[in-house]
Amino acid sequence: MAARVGRRQVGFAAFLVAGLAVAFALAFFVSPEASSKPDGLDKVAIDQGFDRTETDHRLDGSPTAGYALRGVGDDRLATGLAGVVGVAVTFLLAGGLTLVVRRRAARREIAGA
Amino acid sequence: MHIPDGFIDLPTSAGYGVVAAAGLAVCVRKTADQLDEKQVPLAGLVAAFIFAVQMLNFPVAAGTSGHLLGGVLAAVLVGPYLGALCISVVLLVQSLLFADGGLSALGLNITNMALVTAFGGYATFWLLRKVLPRTRPSVVAAAGVAALLAVVLAALSFTVQYALGGTGGASATTVGRAMVGVHVLIGIGEAVITALAVSAVLASRPDLVHGARDLQPELELRPAGTPAAVS
C-alpha cells in the first residue's frame, strides 16, 4: 500500500470520459467482430427443439432492430452505429433515472426534516 | 441469454413481470437512501459500458457464443441495488430499441439477468471477501468467481421459468442440464471480463469500487448494506 500513497488519482471527470470512450469504441469498432453464433440459451432452444415457439418481436421494425441501423448499406457500419446509439441512450437513461431517484430522495429528506 | 417472446407462456411471464417490478421497486427505495452525486454519472457509465460489452459475443464450444451479463460487475462497482437497476436499463433499451429480448419476457429477463446475477452474485462476492485477505487482488478474484457463479444461477433461474411455463415440450431437467453446461463455459468469459474491468477501476479510481470500500483507509468504515450516517 505504501507504494501507492504518492500516486496521483485520475480525476472523476477524466475517469468518466475515458470509460465512455472505451464503451463507444467497443460498441463501434469491436461489436462488428463479435461472434454471430447462437448464444447459450438460443443453442439450448435449438438443440431441445423449443426455438420454434419463438414469436415475432413487436418492435422488429424499429430503426435499430437486430443491432443494425436501418438504411446503412454496410453491415459492419450498421452494427457499429447501432452500438453507438445504444451506448448513448443507455448512458442517458441510466444516468437520468438515477438523477430522478436522487432528486426525489433529497426532496423527501427536506420535507421530512 | 435474452428470452424472446413465446418461449415462456404468458401467465408465467406476467407473474415474473410482477416479481421484477417488485424487485426494482425495492432497488429504487434502497438506492435513494445512499446516492451521492458521483453515482449519477457513474450509474450511466456502468450501464453504458455493460451495454457495449454485452454486444461482444465471444465463441464458446461447438457453434455457440456467449456474452457478458454484467450483474456482478455492476454490483461490485455501484452496489447490488443500483447495479440491478443499471442492468435493467440495459435490458429495457435492448428490448425496446434493438428487439433483443421479448417485450412479454422483460420480467423474466430482468429477474434472471439483473436481479439474480446482481444479488446472487453480490452475496457470493461478499462471502468470498469475508474469507479472503483484505487486499485488492482478493476483490478482483472474488468478483471473478462470483461472476461465473452468477451466470450459472441465471441459467438455473431460466430453467425454473421453463419448468413453470415453457412452451416447447422439452423436459425441464434436460433443459436445465444443457443450460448449466453451456453457461459454465460462458461464465468463464464473464469471470475474465469482470475481473479485468474491476481491476482496471481499482487501478485508476479505487474509491469508486463499492465492493472495495473497506480498503479505503480515508473513508468511514461501516458494514456493507448500512446507510451512511451523514451524507
Contacts between the chains, C-beta under 8 A, distances in Angstrom:
chain1	res1	chain2	res2	distance
A	9	B	204	7.6
A	9	B	205	6.3
A	9	B	207	7.7
A	10	B	204	4.7
A	10	B	205	5.8
A	12	B	38	6.2
A	12	B	205	7.3
A	15	B	204	6.2
A	15	B	205	5.1
A	15	B	208	7.1
A	16	B	41	5.4
A	16	B	42	7.6
A	16	B	45	5.8
A	18	B	204	7.9
A	19	B	45	4.7
A	19	B	49	6.1
A	20	B	45	6.2
A	20	B	48	6.5
A	22	B	49	7.0
A	22	B	52	7.9
A	23	B	45	7.4
A	23	B	48	4.8
A	23	B	49	4.5
A	23	B	51	7.4
A	23	B	52	4.2
A	24	B	52	7.3
A	26	B	52	4.3
A	26	B	53	6.3
A	26	B	55	7.5
A	26	B	56	6.5
A	27	B	51	7.5
A	27	B	52	4.2
A	27	B	55	6.1
A	30	B	55	8.0
A	30	B	56	5.8
A	31	B	52	7.3
A	31	B	55	4.0
A	31	B	56	6.1
A	34	B	55	6.0
A	34	B	56	4.9
A	34	B	57	4.4
A	34	B	58	7.5
A	34	B	65	7.6
A	34	B	67	7.7
A	35	B	57	4.2
A	35	B	58	6.1
A	35	B	59	4.7
A	35	B	65	3.8
A	36	B	57	7.2
A	36	B	65	7.5
A	37	B	57	7.2
A	37	B	59	6.3
A	37	B	63	5.3
A	37	B	64	5.7
A	37	B	65	4.2
A	38	B	63	7.4
A	38	B	64	6.3
A	38	B	65	6.9
A	39	B	1	6.5
A	39	B	2	7.8
A	39	B	57	6.4
A	39	B	64	7.1
A	39	B	65	5.4
A	39	B	66	5.8
A	39	B	67	6.5
A	39	B	186	7.8
A	40	B	1	6.2
A	40	B	60	7.4
A	40	B	64	6.2
A	40	B	65	8.0
A	40	B	66	5.4
A	40	B	155	7.2
A	40	B	179	7.0
A	40	B	182	4.2
A	40	B	183	5.2
A	40	B	185	7.9
A	40	B	186	5.2
A	41	B	1	4.8
A	41	B	2	7.3
A	41	B	3	6.9
A	41	B	158	6.7
A	41	B	179	7.2
A	43	B	63	7.2
A	43	B	64	4.3
A	43	B	182	6.2
A	44	B	175	6.3
A	44	B	178	4.5
A	44	B	179	5.4
A	44	B	182	6.4
A	45	B	7	6.8
A	45	B	168	7.3
A	47	B	178	6.3
A	48	B	168	6.6
A	48	B	170	3.9
A	48	B	174	6.3
A	48	B	175	5.6
A	48	B	178	6.5
A	49	B	168	6.0
A	49	B	169	7.4
A	49	B	170	6.1
A	50	B	7	6.3
A	50	B	166	6.6
A	50	B	167	6.7
A	50	B	168	2.2
A	50	B	169	7.1
A	50	B	170	5.4
A	50	B	175	7.8
A	51	B	168	7.8
A	52	B	168	7.0
A	53	B	6	4.7
A	53	B	7	5.8
A	53	B	167	4.4
A	53	B	168	4.9
A	54	B	4	4.6
A	54	B	5	6.9
A	54	B	6	4.7
A	54	B	7	6.4
A	55	B	4	7.4
A	55	B	5	4.6
A	55	B	6	3.8
A	55	B	102	7.7
A	56	B	5	7.4
A	57	B	4	6.7
A	57	B	5	6.3
A	57	B	95	8.0
A	57	B	99	4.1
A	57	B	102	6.2
A	57	B	103	7.0
A	58	B	5	7.7
A	58	B	103	5.8
A	59	B	95	7.6
A	59	B	96	6.3
A	59	B	97	7.9
A	59	B	99	5.0
A	59	B	103	7.1
A	60	B	99	5.1
A	62	B	96	7.6
A	62	B	97	6.1
A	62	B	98	7.5
A	62	B	99	6.1
A	64	B	97	5.1
A	64	B	98	5.6
A	65	B	97	8.0
A	65	B	98	6.3
A	65	B	99	4.0
A	66	B	98	6.8
A	66	B	99	6.1
A	66	B	100	7.7
A	67	B	55	6.6
A	67	B	98	5.3
A	67	B	100	7.1
A	82	B	98	6.9
A	83	B	52	6.5
A	83	B	55	5.5
A	85	B	97	7.2
A	86	B	51	5.3
A	86	B	52	7.6
A	86	B	55	7.5
A	86	B	93	6.1
A	86	B	94	7.6
A	86	B	97	6.5
A	86	B	98	6.6
A	87	B	48	4.8
A	87	B	51	5.8
A	87	B	52	5.3
A	88	B	48	7.6
A	89	B	93	5.5
A	89	B	97	6.5
A	90	B	44	7.7
A	90	B	47	4.9
A	90	B	48	4.7
A	90	B	51	4.2
A	90	B	89	6.2
A	90	B	90	5.8
A	90	B	93	5.0
A	91	B	44	4.3
A	91	B	45	6.7
A	91	B	47	6.7
A	91	B	48	3.8
A	92	B	44	6.9
A	93	B	47	7.5
A	93	B	89	5.3
A	93	B	92	7.5
A	93	B	93	6.4
A	94	B	43	5.1
A	94	B	44	4.7
A	94	B	46	7.3
A	94	B	47	3.5
A	94	B	48	7.0
A	94	B	85	7.5
A	94	B	86	5.4
A	94	B	89	4.3
A	94	B	90	7.8
A	95	B	40	5.6
A	95	B	41	5.6
A	95	B	43	6.1
A	95	B	44	2.9
A	95	B	45	8.0
A	95	B	47	8.0
A	96	B	44	7.8
A	97	B	43	7.9
A	97	B	85	7.1
A	97	B	89	6.6
A	98	B	31	7.6
A	98	B	35	6.8
A	98	B	39	6.4
A	98	B	40	4.8
A	98	B	43	4.2
A	98	B	44	7.1
A	98	B	82	7.1
A	98	B	85	7.5
A	99	B	40	4.9
A	101	B	28	5.8
A	101	B	31	5.9
A	101	B	32	5.2
A	101	B	35	6.5
A	102	B	32	7.2
A	102	B	35	4.4
A	102	B	37	7.6
A	102	B	39	7.6
A	102	B	40	6.1
A	104	B	32	6.8
A	105	B	32	3.6
A	105	B	33	6.7
A	105	B	35	6.5
A	108	B	32	7.8
